[in-house]
Amino acid sequence: MENEILTPQIKIEDKILVIRGQHVMIDRDLAKFYRVETKVLNQAVKRNIERFPEDFMFVLTQSEKEELVTNCDRFNILKHSSTSPYAFTEQGVAMLASVLKSEVAVEANIQIMRAFVAVRRFLQNNYKLFAEIDSIKKHQFEHDIHLIESDRRIDELFDKMDRYKIEYRQGIFFKGQIFDAYAKFESFIAEAEKDIVLIDNYVDLTVLERLTKKQKDVKVTIYTRQKTEISALDIQKFNEQYPSVTLRYTENIHDRFLIIDNKILYHIGASLKDLAKKCFGFEIMDSSWIAEILRNL
C-alpha cells in the first residue's frame, strides 16, 4: 500500500490546525502519515513522555475536543470516545521521528516539517493581507453595530411617529409634516358634536377650509385679533354652505386654544394656518381651565 503522505491529493498543510494559538497536528492525522495505528503512536509517546514537554505536545480538553469534532468531519469518530487526542506542535512532530524509529516516519517527518515551514512562510508573506482582512472585518463589525444602532433609532422614530396618529391627542409635529398636522386637527374638528371655540390671532381662509370638516349644525366661534385676514364677506360665504361661524375679536390671548363641546381643551403651539411650517406641539389640558379662558377673552 502506497504511503498516504506521498499521495498528491492529500495536502499536509490542510491537516495543520490552530489550537491554543499554536500550529499543531492531531495524533490521528500523524498516525496515518506514519502508517501506524494511533494507539501505537501514542504508546511510543507515553514511553518517551520526558521528550514531549507541554510546548511539544498537549492533550486536548473536552471543550477543545468537541470543537474539533464540530469543525472537522474526519474527527467524528472521537465524538463518543472517552479519551482526548494529543496535539503536537512543530517541535513535537520533529521529536516523533526519534521515538517511532522507522524509515516511513523519517520520510513523513521531513515532509511534515516542510509543511509547517510552508504555513509559516505563507502567514509571513501575507501578513499585510491578513491585517487588511482583519481591518475590513473590524470595519464591517463597526458598520454592523452602526446599523443595529441606526435600526434602534429608526424604531424609536417610528414609535414616536406612531404617537402622532390621529387617534392620539398629544404629540409633536416636525417641519414638513403638513398633511399629518392638518389631518390631526381636522379630526379634532370632526369630533365636535355641538360647538367649537377657536382662539387664534392669525386665522385666514385656510382655517375656514379646515372648519368645513365639522359636522352639520356644529356652531363655531372664532376669537382672533382685529386685523384678521378673514373678512365679514368670507364668513358670510362660509355660512351659506357650512353654517355657522361667528367671528369675534380679542387682544387678551397670546396662545392658541381649541375647545370642543366645552369639555375638551387643546393647547396648540402654532396657528392653525401655519401647521408644520415649523416644529410645534399640542396637548390636551385640564378642561377646568375652559371657563377661566372664556372669561378672560
C-alpha positions in Angstrom: 0.0 0.0 0.0 1.4 3.4 -1.0 2.3 5.7 1.9 -0.6 8.2 2.3 1.8 11.0 2.8 3.0 10.7 -0.8 -0.4 10.8 -2.3 -0.6 14.1 -4.3 -4.2 14.9 -3.4 -3.5 14.9 0.3 -2.1 18.2 1.5 -0.3 18.2 4.7 -1.0 21.9 5.2 -4.7 21.1 5.4 -4.0 19.0 8.4 -2.3 21.7 10.4 -4.7 23.3 12.8 -4.5 26.2 15.2 -5.3 25.3 18.8 -4.4 27.4 21.8 -2.8 29.9 19.4 -0.3 27.3 18.1 0.0 25.4 14.8 -0.5 21.7 15.7 -1.3 18.4 14.2 -3.6 15.8 15.8 -2.3 12.3 16.6 -4.8 10.6 14.3 -3.6 12.6 11.3 0.0 12.0 12.1 -0.6 8.2 12.6 -2.0 8.0 9.0 1.1 9.7 7.6 3.4 7.5 9.6 1.4 4.4 8.5 0.8 3.3 12.1 -2.2 3.0 14.3 -3.0 6.0 16.5 -2.7 3.7 19.6 0.8 2.7 18.6 1.9 6.3 18.1 0.6 7.4 21.5 2.1 4.4 23.2 5.5 5.4 21.8 5.0 8.9 23.1 4.0 7.7 26.6 7.1 5.5 26.8 9.2 8.6 26.0 7.0 11.2 27.7 10.0 13.1 29.0 10.8 14.1 25.4 7.4 15.8 25.0 7.0 18.8 27.3 3.9 20.9 27.0 5.2 23.1 24.3 5.9 19.9 22.2 2.6 18.1 22.9 -0.6 18.5 24.9 -3.9 16.7 25.5 -7.0 18.4 24.2 -9.6 19.4 26.8 -13.1 18.2 26.5 -14.3 21.5 25.1 -11.4 21.6 22.6 -12.2 18.0 21.5 -15.9 19.0 21.0 -14.8 22.0 18.9 -12.5 19.8 16.9 -15.3 17.3 16.2 -17.7 20.1 15.3 -15.3 21.8 12.8 -13.6 18.7 11.2 -15.8 15.9 9.9 -12.8 13.5 9.9 -12.8 13.5 13.7 -16.4 12.4 14.1 -15.2 9.1 15.4 -13.9 11.0 18.5 -17.4 12.2 19.3 -18.2 9.3 21.6 -14.6 8.5 22.6 -13.8 8.6 26.3 -10.2 9.7 25.6 -9.0 13.0 24.2 -6.5 13.2 21.3 -2.9 14.5 21.5 -2.0 17.7 19.7 1.7 18.0 18.5 3.4 21.3 17.8 6.1 21.6 15.2 8.8 20.7 17.8 6.7 17.7 18.9 6.4 16.4 15.4 10.2 16.7 14.9 10.6 14.6 18.1 8.2 11.9 16.9 10.7 10.6 14.3 13.2 9.7 17.0 10.7 7.7 19.0 9.0 5.9 16.1 12.3 4.9 14.6 11.2 3.8 11.1 12.1 4.9 7.6 8.5 5.8 6.9 8.4 8.1 10.0 11.6 9.8 8.9 10.4 10.4 5.4 7.0 11.6 6.6 8.6 13.9 9.2 10.6 15.6 6.5 7.5 16.4 4.5 5.5 17.4 7.6 8.3 19.8 8.8 8.4 21.3 5.3 4.6 21.8 5.5 5.0 23.6 8.8 7.6 25.9 7.3 5.3 26.5 4.3 2.5 27.5 6.5 4.7 29.8 8.5 6.1 31.4 5.3 2.6 31.8 3.9 1.5 33.7 7.0 4.6 35.9 7.0 4.3 36.7 3.3 0.6 37.5 3.6 0.8 39.3 6.9 -0.3 42.7 5.4 -3.2 41.0 3.6 -4.4 39.3 6.8 -4.0 42.7 8.6 -6.2 44.3 5.9 -8.7 41.5 6.2 -8.8 42.0 10.0 -9.3 45.7 9.4 -12.1 45.0 7.0 -13.7 42.7 9.4 -13.4 45.3 12.2 -14.9 48.0 10.0 -17.7 45.6 9.0 -18.3 44.8 12.6 -18.4 48.5 13.4 -20.7 49.0 10.4 -23.0 46.2 11.7 -23.0 47.9 15.1 -23.8 51.2 13.4 -26.7 49.5 11.5 -28.0 48.0 14.7 -27.9 51.4 16.4 -29.5 53.0 13.3 -32.2 50.4 13.3 -32.8 51.1 17.0 -33.1 54.8 16.4 -35.4 54.2 13.4 -37.6 52.0 15.6 -37.7 54.8 18.2 -38.5 57.3 15.5 -41.4 55.2 14.2 -42.5 54.7 17.8 -42.6 58.5 18.2 -44.3 58.9 14.8 -47.0 56.4 15.9 -47.8 58.8 18.7 -48.9 61.4 16.2 -51.6 59.2 14.6 -55.0 60.8 14.5 -56.4 58.7 17.4 -53.8 60.2 19.8 -54.4 63.6 21.5 -51.0 64.9 22.2 -47.7 65.0 20.4 -45.2 66.9 18.2 -45.2 67.6 14.5 -42.0 68.4 12.8 -41.3 70.9 10.0 -42.8 69.5 6.8 -45.4 67.2 8.3 -48.1 69.5 6.9 -50.6 66.8 5.8 -50.3 64.9 9.0 -50.8 68.1 11.1 -53.9 69.1 9.1 -55.3 65.6 9.3 -54.8 65.7 13.1 -56.6 69.0 13.6 -59.4 68.1 11.1 -60.0 65.0 13.3 -60.4 67.3 16.3 -62.9 69.5 14.4 -64.8 66.5 13.1 -65.3 65.0 16.6 -67.2 68.1 17.8 -71.0 67.4 18.3 -72.3 70.8 19.4 -69.8 73.6 19.2 -66.2 74.6 18.6 -64.3 77.6 20.0 -61.1 78.5 18.3 -58.8 81.1 19.8 -56.1 82.1 17.3 -54.7 85.5 16.5 -53.7 84.6 12.9 -56.6 82.9 11.2 -57.1 83.1 7.5 -59.1 81.3 4.7 -57.1 78.1 5.2 -58.6 77.9 8.7 -62.1 78.2 7.3 -61.2 75.3 4.9 -60.3 73.2 8.0 -63.7 74.0 9.5 -65.5 72.5 6.5 -64.8 69.2 8.2 -67.1 69.9 11.1 -70.3 68.0 11.5 -73.5 69.6 10.3 -75.1 72.1 12.7 -72.0 72.4 14.8 -71.6 76.0 15.7 -68.1 77.7 15.6 -66.9 80.8 17.3 -63.5 82.2 16.3 -61.7 84.6 18.6 -58.9 86.5 16.8 -57.3 89.9 16.6 -58.9 92.9 14.9 -56.5 92.9 12.0 -57.6 89.5 10.9 -57.2 88.3 7.3 -60.8 87.0 7.3 -63.4 89.4 6.2 -67.1 89.6 7.0 -67.8 88.6 3.4 -65.7 85.4 3.9 -67.8 84.5 7.0 -71.0 85.2 5.1 -70.0 82.9 2.1 -68.9 80.2 4.5 -72.1 80.3 6.5 -74.1 80.0 3.3 -72.7 76.5 2.8 -71.4 75.4 6.3 -73.5 77.2 8.9 -72.4 78.6 11.2 -69.3 80.5 12.1 -69.2 83.6 14.3 -66.2 85.9 14.3 -65.2 87.8 17.5 -62.2 89.8 18.4 -59.8 89.8 21.4 -56.3 91.1 22.2 -56.1 89.3 25.6 -54.9 85.8 24.5 -51.4 85.0 23.1 -51.5 81.2 22.8 -53.8 79.2 20.5 -56.6 77.1 22.0 -59.2 74.8 20.6 -62.3 74.0 22.7 -64.5 71.1 21.6 -68.1 70.9 23.1 -67.0 72.9 26.1 -65.3 69.8 27.5 -62.1 69.2 25.6 -59.3 71.8 25.7 -56.4 71.7 23.3 -53.4 73.9 23.7 -51.7 74.4 20.3 -48.2 75.6 19.7 -48.8 77.0 16.3 -51.5 78.9 14.5 -53.8 76.6 12.5 -52.8 78.4 9.3 -49.1 77.6 10.0 -49.3 73.9 11.0 -46.0 72.1 10.5 -44.3 75.0 8.8 -42.1 74.7 11.8 -41.9 72.2 14.6 -44.8 72.6 17.1 -46.5 70.6 19.8 -50.1 70.2 21.1 -51.7 68.7 24.1 -55.0 68.3 26.0 -55.2 70.5 29.0 -57.4 70.2 32.1 -60.9 71.1 31.0 -61.5 73.0 34.2 -59.5 75.8 32.6 -62.1 76.3 29.8 -64.4 78.6 31.8 -61.5 80.7 33.0 -60.1 81.1 29.5 -63.5 82.1 28.1 -64.0 84.7 30.9 -60.7 86.3 30.0 -61.3 86.7 26.3 
